[in-house]
Amino acid sequence: MDFAKTLFLNPPSWEGFDGGAGSRYQAKREIRSFWYPTWLAQPAALVPGSRLVDAPPDDLGREQVLDIASGYDLVFLHTSSPTLRGDTELAEALKNRKPDIRIGFVGAHAAVLPAETLAASEAIDFVCRKEFDYTCREIAAGTPLDKVDGISYRREGKIVHNPERALIHNFDELPSVMDVYKRDLTIENYAIGYLRHPYISHYTGRGCPAQCTFCLWPQTVGGHTYRAKSPEAVAREMEHAARLFPQTREFFFDDDTFTAYAPRAREIAKLLGRLGITWSCNARANVSYETLKTMRDNGLRLLLVGYESGNQKILDTIKKGVRLEQAREFTKNCKKLGIVIHGTFILGLPGETHETVRETIEYAKEIDPFSLQVSLAAPYPGTELYRQAMENGWFSSEVSLTGEHGQQTAALEYEGLSREEIFAYVEKFYKSFYFRPRPIARMVREMIQDRQVMKRRLREGIEFFRFFQTRQAVS
Ligand code: SF4
């Protein structure tokens, strides 16, 4: 079969912006970090001869990307709500350079707002909705657009929506993304503060059975059924990855909730144990001691855990499905087993007040994960939180989902709690948590044990303070 010369592109945007093809939180953070463009790597693995360009971590600017892209006939560009305007301008510049190039937009924003995304510019020939792996392959193989499920496109001046594409259920059929990573990415350019460097992240499955109202991927692309590779396929892929990237110090499973089906997580852990690799994953704060122990005994180092709030009513409102008591117990178990936790919290969720923010800060200090990150509620189109915000008038009129340089910003506000106050609480939260003897001692110990960590932490410390200084200068 002949395939078009195809480029999968995570476009450049604001400097250090990690919101595009891999990140579930689409904003620039206090500390420079980059996730892998897994969503693009998967179709790239299905299209022979294609290339994946991840502009932000490779520091590729607009002109460099235009030079590369004009050597292709078909471009799939991963867009996001905050970057749509810039991505559209890039598509227009590319069409000016090479009028016969075909450009399709993919990603959560295109999935939930296909007509609006197409309407943004005539330079966009089509958008792919929901899971787009096989959609990309069919288009690259020359299938006429009217025969391709899961796309919206223009025909005779009108926007046409083809039928939905069925979600993928047999994940073992999908080729590994590791060969694409090896061919097209520089893994040393990817860093996440709490993961060892260099790290590699990818998905072994998609979808999450939980119903959190703010969460992007399950509500827009992946759905609420966890569809995943078999444990044997995961083990084969990891063995391959360890051979391809011997320098990797940690593998991260970025599945929405890797632990959603505990027997599978345990089975995979046992197979990974034989490979002797260090790994980490996303987890909800409700994993049993038995499962945690099996995972720890087989190379698990760290869990990324969404606690979100220290107020039960807020957790119930956002449908987190985890009780504070459960999360306390889970955290204690992790500590007992020596599993490191990076906890994530969100400020500005529905029901937030000055008092609930205080409760959340105190809760974080009480359970005391190894490290944490504080995000601002981000109501992306397609999520229940977005719908609620529109219905209840919670959107602050002046702001969008990110600030003018792509940094996270408070988009929502409530009676008695302004967006400025919510934003200011982020810094307060970080300071209240980190400026205590225990976290400081932990960090110092970690830095003494590993010189590479010391260098990174010092750099991150500078970035962290610069971020807040810049913010103060702006506000
Ligand atoms: S458990 Fe995590 S991945 Fe699943 S819906 Fe909630 S926030 Fe999203």
Residues whose N, C-alpha, C, O or C-beta is under 5 A from the ligand:
A	BS01	SF4	C208 A210 Q211 C212 C215 P218 D256 T257 G306
